[in-house]
Amino acid sequence: MTVTEIEQDGLAIWVIFTSLAVPVAYLLGIYFAMRAAATARTPQGAVGWVVFLLSVPFLAVPLYQFLGHSKYQGYLSSRRESVRVIAAIKQFAIKHAPKASSTKVAIEPFEYCADLSACRGNGADLLIDGQATFEAIFSAIDDAKTYILFQSYIIHDDDLGLELQTHLIDASKRGVHVRLMTDAVGSHALPESYSKTLRDAGIEVADKKTTRGPRFRFQINFRNHRKSIIVDGVTGFIGGLNVGDEYMGRSAKFGDWRDTHLKIYGPIVSQLQLVFVEDWHWATNETLVDDVNWEVPHSDQDMTGLIVATGPADKTETGSLMFFSAIAEAKQRVWIASPYFIPDIDITTALRHAALRGVDVRILIPDMADHRVSWLAAFSYFDDVTTDGVRIFRYTDGFMHQKVFLVDDELAAVGTTNLDNRSFRLNFEAMALFFDTRAAARIDTMLRADFEKSYEIAQTIDEQSAYVRYGAPVARLFSPLL
């Protein structure tokens, strides 16, 4: 066979391949466009995917497999699906039911989002920034008697990560049963040697490479963003801090790191533990219901509380609904601190409506950027809300990463949920809500100090630099994924 004949055969094969590939690509584009039209979260999202899939199917079809899913299939929520757990939750709700006069807040929308009932007898210690948070966490680990459940979106193999490793190993040596879980995306840089050291010490580590989860069915866009620790079933931690030196303010790039965590007591710890048990079962197929303690003494603080755990496995968009409920409940004020401000249409409308009702609506975000696209996209939303009286403050004393909201003098929340589409619909998140004037007063004092280190945005987007004027609208196009 001559060179010319080989070239001709190659050309023929290429012609046949392309003649088949093009119609197949467009057929797949049509199929997924129909699917996107039926399942997309918003009309805007549906239109965007349909146009993209029909116009450039070669590129759009693979991207849709990774980014186009709006629901996470297969996750087992024992709160909703286990007959035994559902029955236990009903008994729990009766046993720890709050007094009818304990709060003026309409609790029912938050209970709907949580699929749990608010409970009395709870306490909480406010932990501001890394030093206070990890001192409390390490102290609780050192005091553990029977077991530790530890979950973090990010764990780094740095000084803080190694310090955590040492405390967990010491606990394991004392006979404490330790289980640890991270997110495959958030902790992608964590070396296997870190987990091996823990396993060699007798600690159970959910292997992010082999566990069931988002990497199947191309669902890597879904992430478990929760940070929760339960010690002996009686003490819990929840908040914004992951495990890494930057969270201690040791990063040359970010400097001081402003964040908030809670140490919690009482029956609310059982709710946080239930969420961990669900996540652990999905990651490992191991059921922990009979292996952990569900008898929790009441705290002297006797606050009414609720863990609201949301995620893409929920039947409705509970993350967005939780924020909508908080904003709708506000009569005097609603203050929200979040590192990202990429709200959906419902939240934007709720914020505007609250401000028009005369509610003091404040959004606290960082002036510094950690994710440039998210930082830029936020500028495109400011004018949407500030024209109706919503006030936007930018925190300047380092990077602010806390996830907190405060409603009137009655409701305070700390957890992992950001004010963005990713937290509303793509991430597994959790917030600790306290319907109590004492909790609200503590958050009030904390946020007032943060506002003192912030400035209020006065410029419209047209008055910003060219980089922001032209970059923000482009970044906003990616808001469904941010």
TORKOLSE-251238 format. One record per residue (C-alpha): x, z, y; residue in three letters; residue number from 1. Coordinates in steps of 0.5 Angstrom, whole numbers, plus 2048, in hexadecimal, padded with zeros to 3 digits. Each point is the difference from the previous one (the first is absolute). Layout:
X_Z_Y_ALA_NUM
...
//
This chain:
800_800_800_MET_1
803_7FE_807_THR_2
800_804_806_VAL_3
7FB_7FC_803_THR_4
7FB_801_7FA_GLU_5
801_807_800_ILE_6
7FF_801_808_GLU_7
7F9_7FB_7FE_GLN_8
7FE_805_7FB_ASP_9
801_806_804_GLY_10
7FC_7FD_806_LEU_11
7FB_7FE_7FB_ALA_12
800_808_7FE_ILE_13
800_802_807_TRP_14
7FA_7FB_802_VAL_15
7FC_803_7FA_ILE_16
801_807_802_PHE_17
7FE_7FF_807_THR_18
7FA_7FC_7FE_SER_19
7FE_806_7FC_LEU_20
802_806_804_ALA_21
7FD_7FE_807_VAL_22
7F9_800_7FD_PRO_23
801_806_7FC_VAL_24
803_804_806_ALA_25
7FA_7FE_804_TYR_26
7FB_801_7FA_LEU_27
803_807_800_LEU_28
800_801_808_GLY_29
7F8_7FE_7FF_ILE_30
7FF_805_7FB_TYR_31
804_806_804_PHE_32
7FC_7FE_806_ALA_33
7FA_801_7FD_MET_34
802_807_7FD_ARG_35
803_802_807_ALA_36
7F9_7FE_803_ALA_37
7FD_804_7FC_ALA_38
804_806_7FF_THR_39
804_801_807_ALA_40
7FF_806_804_ARG_41
7FE_7FD_806_THR_42
7FD_7F9_803_PRO_43
807_7FF_804_GLN_44
804_801_7F9_GLY_45
7FB_7FC_7FC_ALA_46
801_7FA_805_VAL_47
808_801_801_GLY_48
801_800_7F8_TRP_49
7FB_7FA_7FF_VAL_50
803_7FB_806_VAL_51
807_802_7FD_PHE_52
7FF_7FF_7F9_LEU_53
7FC_7F9_801_LEU_54
806_7FE_805_SER_55
806_802_7FD_VAL_56
7FE_802_7F8_PRO_57
808_7FF_7FE_PHE_58
801_806_804_LEU_59
7FA_804_801_ALA_60
7FE_800_7F9_VAL_61
806_804_7FE_PRO_62
800_805_806_LEU_63
7F8_801_7FE_TYR_64
802_803_7FA_GLN_65
805_805_803_PHE_66
7FC_801_806_LEU_67
7F9_7FE_800_GLY_68
7FD_806_7FB_HIS_69
7FB_804_804_SER_70
7FF_805_7FA_LYS_71
804_804_7FB_TYR_72
7FE_7FE_7F9_GLN_73
800_805_7FA_GLY_74
802_807_804_TYR_75
7FC_806_7FD_LEU_76
7FD_805_804_SER_77
7FE_806_7FC_SER_78
7FC_802_806_ARG_79
7FB_7FA_7FF_ARG_80
801_7FE_7F9_GLU_81
802_806_7FB_SER_82
7F9_804_7FE_VAL_83
804_806_7FF_ARG_84
804_800_807_VAL_85
7F9_7FE_804_ILE_86
7FD_806_7FC_ALA_87
806_805_802_ALA_88
7FF_7FD_808_ILE_89
7F9_802_800_LYS_90
801_807_7FE_GLN_91
806_800_804_PHE_92
7FC_7FE_806_ALA_93
7FB_806_7FF_ILE_94
805_805_7FF_LYS_95
804_7FF_806_HIS_96
7FA_7FD_805_ALA_97
801_802_807_PRO_98
7FB_803_804_LYS_99
7FB_7FC_804_ALA_100
802_803_806_SER_101
808_7FF_7FF_SER_102
800_7FA_804_THR_103
7FD_7FB_805_LYS_104
803_7FA_7FD_VAL_105
7FB_7FB_7FC_ALA_106
805_801_7F9_ILE_107
7FC_7FB_7FC_GLU_108
803_7FA_802_PRO_109
807_803_7FF_PHE_110
7FD_802_7F9_GLU_111
7FE_7F9_7FE_TYR_112
807_7FD_802_CYS_113
803_806_7FC_ALA_114
7FB_800_7FA_ASP_115
801_807_800_LEU_116
7FD_806_804_SER_117
803_804_805_ALA_118
802_807_7FE_CYS_119
801_807_803_ARG_120
805_805_7FF_GLY_121
806_7FC_803_ASN_122
806_801_804_GLY_123
805_7FB_803_ALA_124
807_801_803_ASP_125
802_7FB_805_LEU_126
807_7FD_7FF_LEU_127
803_7FC_806_ILE_128
806_7FC_7FE_ASP_129
805_7FF_7FB_GLY_130
803_807_800_GLN_131
7FA_804_800_ALA_132
7FD_7FC_7FA_THR_133
806_7FF_7FB_PHE_134
801_808_801_GLU_135
7F9_801_7FE_ALA_136
800_7FB_7FB_ILE_137
807_802_7FD_PHE_138
7FE_808_800_SER_139
7F9_7FE_7FC_ALA_140
804_7FC_7FB_ILE_141
805_806_7FF_ASP_142
7FA_805_7FF_ASP_143
7FD_7FB_7FB_ALA_144
7FE_804_7FA_LYS_145
7FD_7FB_7FB_THR_146
7FF_7F9_803_TYR_147
802_7FB_806_ILE_148
7FC_7F9_801_LEU_149
804_7FC_805_PHE_150
7FE_7FA_803_GLN_151
804_7FC_806_SER_152
7FF_7F9_802_TYR_153
807_800_802_ILE_154
806_804_7FD_ILE_155
807_7FE_802_HIS_156
807_801_7FC_ASP_157
803_804_807_ASP_158
801_807_802_ASP_159
7F9_802_800_LEU_160
7FE_7FC_7FA_GLY_161
806_804_7FC_LEU_162
7FE_806_803_GLU_163
7F9_7FF_7FD_LEU_164
803_7FE_7F9_GLN_165
804_807_800_THR_166
7FA_804_801_HIS_167
7FC_7FC_7FB_LEU_168
805_801_7FB_ILE_169
801_807_801_ASP_170
7F8_801_7FF_ALA_171
801_7FC_7FA_SER_172
805_805_7FD_LYS_173
7FC_806_802_ARG_174
7FB_7FD_7FB_GLY_175
7FB_7FD_805_VAL_176
7FD_7F9_7FE_HIS_177
801_7FB_805_VAL_178
7FD_7F9_801_ARG_179
802_7FB_806_LEU_180
7FD_7FA_802_MET_181
802_7FB_805_THR_182
7FE_7F9_802_ASP_183
803_7FA_7FE_ALA_184
800_7FC_806_VAL_185
802_806_805_GLY_186
805_803_7FB_SER_187
803_7F9_7FE_HIS_188
807_802_802_ALA_189
800_806_7FC_LEU_190
806_7FF_7FB_PRO_191
7FE_801_7F9_GLU_192
805_805_7FF_SER_193
7FC_805_805_TYR_194
7FB_800_7FB_SER_195
804_801_7FA_LYS_196
803_806_803_THR_197
7F9_803_800_LEU_198
7FE_7FE_7F9_ARG_199
807_803_7FD_ASP_200
7FE_806_803_ALA_201
7F9_800_7FD_GLY_202
7FC_7FD_806_ILE_203
7FA_7FB_7FE_GLU_204
801_7FA_805_VAL_205
7FB_7FB_800_ALA_206
804_7FA_7FF_ASP_207
7FF_7FB_806_LYS_208
802_7FA_7FC_LYS_209
7FC_801_7FA_THR_210
7FA_803_802_THR_211
7F9_7FD_801_ARG_212
7FF_7FE_807_GLY_213
800_7FB_806_PRO_214
805_7FC_7FD_ARG_215
7FB_7FD_7FB_PHE_216
7FB_7FB_802_ARG_217
805_7FE_806_PHE_218
7FD_806_803_GLN_219
807_803_803_ILE_220
7FC_800_807_ASN_221
7FD_806_7FE_PHE_222
804_807_801_ARG_223
7FF_807_7FE_ASN_224
802_803_807_HIS_225
7FE_807_7FE_ARG_226
805_806_801_LYS_227
7FD_806_7FD_SER_228
803_806_7FC_ILE_229
7FC_805_7FC_ILE_230
804_807_7FE_VAL_231
7FD_804_7FA_ASP_232
7F9_7FD_802_GLY_233
7FF_805_806_VAL_234
805_7FD_805_THR_235
800_7F9_803_GLY_236
803_7FC_805_PHE_237
7FE_7F9_804_ILE_238
802_7FC_806_GLY_239
804_7FB_803_GLY_240
807_802_7FD_LEU_241
803_7FC_7FB_ASN_242
807_802_7FD_VAL_243
806_7FD_804_GLY_244
805_802_805_ASP_245
7FC_7FC_805_GLU_246
7FB_805_800_TYR_247
804_806_801_MET_248
802_7FC_807_GLY_249
807_7FE_7FD_ARG_250
7FF_7F9_801_SER_251
805_7FD_805_ALA_252
7FB_7FA_801_LYS_253
7F9_805_801_PHE_254
803_806_803_GLY_255
7FB_806_800_ASP_256
7FB_7FF_7FB_TRP_257
7F9_803_802_ARG_258
7FB_801_7FA_ASP_259
7FB_805_7FD_THR_260
7FF_803_7FA_HIS_261
7FB_805_7FD_LEU_262
801_806_7FB_LYS_263
7F9_801_7FD_ILE_264
7FD_806_7FC_TYR_265
7F9_801_7FD_GLY_266
7FB_7FB_7FC_PRO_267
803_7FA_804_ILE_268
806_801_7FC_VAL_269
7FC_7FE_7FA_SER_270
7FD_7FA_803_GLN_271
807_7FD_802_LEU_272
802_802_7F9_GLN_273
7FB_7FC_7FD_LEU_274
802_7FA_804_VAL_275
807_801_7FD_PHE_276
7FD_800_7F9_VAL_277
7FD_7F9_801_GLU_278
806_7FD_803_ASP_279
804_803_7FA_TRP_280
7FB_7FD_7FB_HIS_281
800_7F9_803_TRP_282
808_800_800_ALA_283
801_803_7F9_THR_284
7FA_800_7FC_ASN_285
801_808_800_GLU_286
7FA_804_801_THR_287
802_807_803_LEU_288
7F9_803_801_VAL_289
801_805_7FB_ASP_290
807_801_802_ASP_291
7FF_803_807_VAL_292
7FD_806_803_ASN_293
7F9_7FF_803_TRP_294
7FF_808_802_GLU_295
802_801_807_VAL_296
7FF_806_804_PRO_297
7FD_7FF_807_HIS_298
804_801_806_SER_299
7FF_805_806_ASP_300
7FF_7FB_805_GLN_301
7FA_7FE_7FC_ASP_302
800_7F9_804_MET_303
7FB_7FA_7FD_THR_304
804_7FA_7FE_GLY_305
800_7FA_7FC_LEU_306
805_7FB_7FD_ILE_307
7FE_7F9_802_VAL_308
804_7FB_7FB_ALA_309
7FF_7F9_802_THR_310
802_7F9_7FD_GLY_311
7FF_7F9_7FE_PRO_312
7FD_802_7F9_ALA_313
7FA_803_804_ASP_314
7FA_7FD_800_LYS_315
7FF_800_807_THR_316
805_800_806_GLU_317
801_807_800_THR_318
806_801_804_GLY_319
7FD_7FC_806_SER_320
7FA_804_7FF_LEU_321
803_807_801_MET_322
803_7FE_807_PHE_323
7F9_7FD_802_PHE_324
7FD_806_7FE_SER_325
805_804_804_ALA_326
7FF_7FC_806_ILE_327
7F8_800_7FF_ALA_328
800_808_800_GLU_329
804_801_806_ALA_330
7FC_803_806_LYS_331
806_802_805_GLN_332
806_7FD_7FD_ARG_333
804_7FC_7FA_VAL_334
807_800_800_TRP_335
804_7FC_7FB_ILE_336
807_800_7FF_ALA_337
803_7FA_7FC_SER_338
806_7FC_7FF_PRO_339
7FC_7FA_800_TYR_340
7FA_7FD_804_PHE_341
7FD_7FA_7FC_ILE_342
7F9_802_800_PRO_343
7FA_7FC_7FD_ASP_344
7FA_7FD_804_ILE_345
7FC_806_7FE_ASP_346
805_805_802_ILE_347
802_7FD_806_THR_348
7F8_800_802_THR_349
7FF_807_7FE_ALA_350
806_802_805_LEU_351
7FD_7FC_805_ARG_352
7F9_803_7FF_HIS_353
803_807_800_ALA_354
804_7FF_807_ALA_355
7F9_7FD_803_LEU_356
7FD_806_7FE_ARG_357
804_804_804_GLY_358
805_803_7FA_VAL_359
807_801_802_ASP_360
803_7FB_7FB_VAL_361
808_800_7FF_ARG_362
804_7FC_7FC_ILE_363
807_802_7FF_LEU_364
805_7FB_7FD_ILE_365
808_800_800_PRO_366
804_7FC_806_ASP_367
805_7FF_7FB_MET_368
7FF_7FA_7FA_ALA_369
802_801_7F9_ASP_370
7FC_7FA_7FE_HIS_371
801_7FB_805_ARG_372
7F9_7FB_7FE_VAL_373
7FC_806_800_SER_374
803_803_807_TRP_375
7FE_7F9_803_LEU_376
7F9_7FF_7FD_ALA_377
7FE_807_803_ALA_378
801_7FD_807_PHE_379
7FB_7FB_7FE_SER_380
7FA_805_7FF_TYR_381
802_805_806_PHE_382
7FC_7FC_805_ASP_383
7FA_7FF_7FB_ASP_384
7FF_808_801_VAL_385
803_802_807_THR_386
7FB_7FC_804_THR_387
7FB_805_7FD_ASP_388
804_806_802_GLY_389
804_801_7F9_VAL_390
806_803_802_ARG_391
807_7FE_7FD_ILE_392
806_805_800_PHE_393
807_7FE_7FE_ARG_394
804_805_7FD_TYR_395
807_800_803_THR_396
804_806_7FD_ASP_397
803_7FC_7F9_GLY_398
7FB_7FD_7FB_PHE_399
7F9_802_7FF_MET_400
7FE_800_7F9_HIS_401
7FA_805_7FF_GLN_402
7F9_7FE_7FE_LYS_403
7FB_805_803_VAL_404
7FA_800_803_PHE_405
7FC_805_804_LEU_406
7F8_800_802_VAL_407
7FD_805_805_ASP_408
802_807_7FE_ASP_409
7FE_800_7F9_GLU_410
803_7FB_7FC_LEU_411
808_7FF_7FF_ALA_412
803_7FB_7FB_ALA_413
807_7FF_7FD_VAL_414
802_7FB_7FB_GLY_415
803_7F9_7FE_THR_416
7FB_7FB_803_THR_417
802_7FC_806_ASN_418
7FC_7FD_805_LEU_419
801_7F9_7FD_ASP_420
7FD_7FB_7FB_ASN_421
805_801_7FB_ARG_422
7FE_808_800_SER_423
7F9_7FE_800_PHE_424
7FF_7FB_7FA_ARG_425
807_7FF_7FD_LEU_426
803_807_7FF_ASN_427
7FE_806_7FC_PHE_428
800_805_805_GLU_429
7FE_808_801_ALA_430
7FE_804_806_MET_431
7FF_807_800_ALA_432
7FA_802_804_LEU_433
7FE_807_803_PHE_434
7F9_801_803_PHE_435
803_806_804_ASP_436
801_802_807_THR_437
807_804_7FE_ARG_438
802_7FA_7FD_ALA_439
7FE_7FB_806_ALA_440
803_805_805_ALA_441
807_800_7FC_ARG_442
800_7F8_800_ILE_443
7FE_800_808_ASP_444
806_804_802_THR_445
804_7FC_7FC_MET_446
7FD_7F9_803_LEU_447
801_803_807_ARG_448
807_801_7FF_ALA_449
801_7F9_7FD_ASP_450
7FC_7FD_806_PHE_451
805_803_805_GLU_452
805_7FC_7FD_LYS_453
7FC_7FA_800_SER_454
7FE_7FB_806_TYR_455
7F9_7FC_800_GLU_456
800_7F9_800_ILE_457
7FE_7FD_807_ALA_458
802_7F8_7FF_GLN_459
7FB_7FB_7FD_THR_460
804_7FB_7FB_ILE_461
800_7FB_805_ASP_462
805_805_804_GLU_463
804_801_7FA_GLN_464
807_7FC_7FF_SER_465
800_7F9_7FD_ALA_466
802_803_7FA_TYR_467
7FA_804_7FF_VAL_468
7FB_7FB_804_ARG_469
801_7FB_7FB_TYR_470
803_804_7FA_GLY_471
7FA_804_7FF_ALA_472
7FA_7FB_7FF_PRO_473
805_7FD_7FB_VAL_474
801_807_7FC_ALA_475
7F8_801_800_ARG_476
7FF_7FA_7FC_LEU_477
804_805_7FA_PHE_478
7FB_806_802_SER_479
7FC_800_7F9_PRO_480
807_801_7FD_LEU_481
803_805_804_LEU_482
//
